[in-house]
Amino acid sequence: MSSNVRLQKTFEGLNGRCALVPYITAGDPSVPATVALMHALRQAGADVIELGVPFSDPTADGPVIQQAAERAISRGVGLRKVLEIVQQFRLIDEETPVVLMGYANPIERIGQAEFAVMAGKAGVDGVLTVDYPPEESEDFTRLLTEQGVDTIFLLSPTSTDERIAKVAELAQGYVYYVSLKGVTGSAQIDVADVEHHLQRIRQHVKIPVGVGFGIRDAQSAKAISRCADAVVIGSKLIQTMEQAVQENAGKEQKDKDAAAVAVASQWLAQIRQALDN
């Protein structure tokens, strides 16, 4: 079940389509560009936007997202700034779900109860905290649910039946299945293996299951869409934007931002087209 209207409405309205969930790091390629980038991704076919909260020790993330987090932190982006970005996005877009993905430390610094209220007010729809295990998340889930915010949990190839059952008990919105043993942006994805694990997960989990880590192009996204309810794609998207920034080195920041947003939009539109065909 979902306590969040936007996420529930989005997944119910897919009508057999696979949801496309791009991941970006808040503050990258710049703070001003982040809101424009979110709108561009929506127009390119994103169903849900995962907004990464920059953190100094992102243990689940590979080098591409680690570097994006470092760039964002150097621009002064923390959790409070991320919530401001969501508020700005909501001034124009009141429909597209936004899920924050990050780590426990920034939330603990604010306090779980205060963060839950702030997230609800900002217009956040879901929160995925990599290092909050479900066994220790009942209070946090309750606090978020009271604000109409869903708690998203990760499952992986090594998740036990006990862990899957616990996640099924608490999870809302969707469950994020990590398709690879390793960090984001890792090696080639094994579709047959993913399908096998999703069958096991769905014996317990009755809400949508999204798949991420290792989806790098239209071909891998389309292959995964045959067994997943959503595909989550991040490292390659960030890499594509950073390449555009580097190609425009020496130009003003607004020109670099425009180039990054343009290539991100074009690239995601190709993924959307592949999923819909």
Sequence and secondary structure as in RCSB ss.txt:
>XXXX:A:sequence
MSSNVRLQKTFEGLNGRCALVPYITAGDPSVPATVALMHALRQAGADVIELGVPFSDPTADGPVIQQAAERAISR
GVGLRKVLEIVQQFRLIDEETPVVLMGYANPIERIGQAEFAVMAGKAGVDGVLTVDYPPEESEDFTRLLTEQGVD
TIFLLSPTSTDERIAKVAELAQGYVYYVSLKGVTGSAQIDVADVEHHLQRIRQHVKIPVGVGFGIRDAQSAKAIS
RCADAVVIGSKLIQTMEQAVQENAGKEQKDKDAAAVAVASQWLAQIRQALDN
>XXXX:A:secstr
  S HHHHHHHHTTTT  EEEEEEETTSS HHHHHHHHHHHHHTT SSEEEE   S  TT  HHHHHHHHHHHHT
T  HHHHHHHHHHHHTT SSS EEEEE HHHHHHH HHHHHHHHHHHT  EEEETT  GGG HHHHHHHHHTT E
EEEEE TT  HHHHHHHHHH  S EEEE SSSSTT S   HHHHHHHHHHHHTT  S EEEESS  SHHHHHHHH
TT SEEEE HHHHHHHHHHHHHTTTS HHHHHHHHHHHHHHHHHHHHHHHH 
